[in-house]
Amino acid sequence: MRPLDTAYMWDLVPVIASYVPLTLFMAIVAMAAALTLGSALAIVRVLRVPVLDRIVAVFISFFRGTPLLVQLFLFYFGLPQVVPAMTGIDGVTAAIIGLTLHFSAYMAESIRGAILGVDRSQWEAAQSIGMTQGQLLRRIILPQAARTAAPTLMNYFIDMIKSTSLAFTLGVTEMMGAAQKEAAGSFLYLEAFLVVALFYWVIVETLSVGQRRLESSLGKAVAR
Amino acid sequence: MSCQIEITGLVKRFGDNTVLNGIDLCLEPGERVAIIGPSGTGKSTILRCLNWLDKPDQGTIRMGDVTVDAARATKAQILALRRRTGFVFQNYALFANKTARGNITEGLTTVRGWSAEKAQAKADDILTQIGLADRGDSFPAAMSGGQQQRVGIGRAMALDADLMLFDEPTSALDPEWVGEVLDLIRRIADGRQTMLIVTHEMQFAREIADRVVFMEGGRIVEQGPPAQIFGNPQDDRTRAFLRRVG
């Protein structure tokens, strides 16, 4: 067994580090979009909006029932063959769309659960003082549901960051793609992938610390 | 005297079960009416229909100049009805993410469009009336059942509703808190607030109500002044019920 080429690994650090912003960019944009879409999907399901409810159920079932990699390939390689507007789509955009749709399906289910977890009588109380559906969701139900769902959503965000590595299969040079390129040149696969693994690990651990802080401060504010 | 609130032919079914089977009721301005009767006879359902928390199947509800026909109710009519009624829930149903003060101001700022300052001032006045002037910043989870229900009543008071609806307001309370909540309702009643109260507290009904309505099987069996209903009930079913609870 050969020793690890630690000098090479140190050299790789700034190279991989320069791709951290792209990885975070994809994760943050997709997270924001998935949160918005996921909340909308959850509300459609909770309110049992006619017709839309069925469509959303199928949407969620599909995006939870198929692998993210398959979905990304569908968007990037498949759809442009039949949808002319998508022919020019770049890998980053396709990855963000794919991550958004995929994670919005998961988030919709946890947000829905969190909404249903708010005592039914609070809906009635809000209605009884004359609030509209939109007002009561925004002012009473969603703030409480957000607290319940926050830990789960944070886990999805962590999962999302790791899943951005799949963008590499769409030809995007992000952290994983950069490591792959480096390794292909140096043949030091172990070193290159070890460095990229450590990068993901550090990012995720940093976030987990933030998550614990957030939860304990939310825990203090939550008066339940 | 003319009715301030007039309910005509109210019918509510849950599946095959007809919970309200043609309710007619007229409340004069300032009248305090207590509804009594066995469990599951639709007492609470009347209140919930008036607030459209349960959608009635037939009948009309008139409050002042708002008339709502169950068969053709529009969203605007339902909102108008809700804005004229204050509802006090059995289990308080306070907004868990709002303080006591926030629970009271919510309807004023969000629904009525009041400024925060104006709503605050009103809420502080109400907090004083309900004896919780020092608990305005407390969240519901930090309050006793009796305090929570007083906030629930305060939330309904803030609306200056034509009609206040009390749905078994003390049934979920530990016995030690019942007194303070009844005292507060008594004070509101003394202000000649039109109110409809569903209660199991017979002594209380007798004391504060101008009129007592006895219901059974989704119908009004008998109604009249408390002295008559409790002292000289005309219907066998009323007599049987009062014997059971008395």
Interface residues (C-beta under 8 A of the other chain):
Chain A: V118 D119 S121 Q122 E124 A125 A126 Q127 S128 I129 G130 M131 T132 Q135 R139 I140 P143 Q144 R147 A223 R224
Chain B: N51 W52 L53 L79 R82 R83 T85 G86 F87 F89 N91 A93 L94 F95 A96 N97 K98 E106 G107 T110 V111 F139 P140 A141 A142 G152 R155 A156 L159
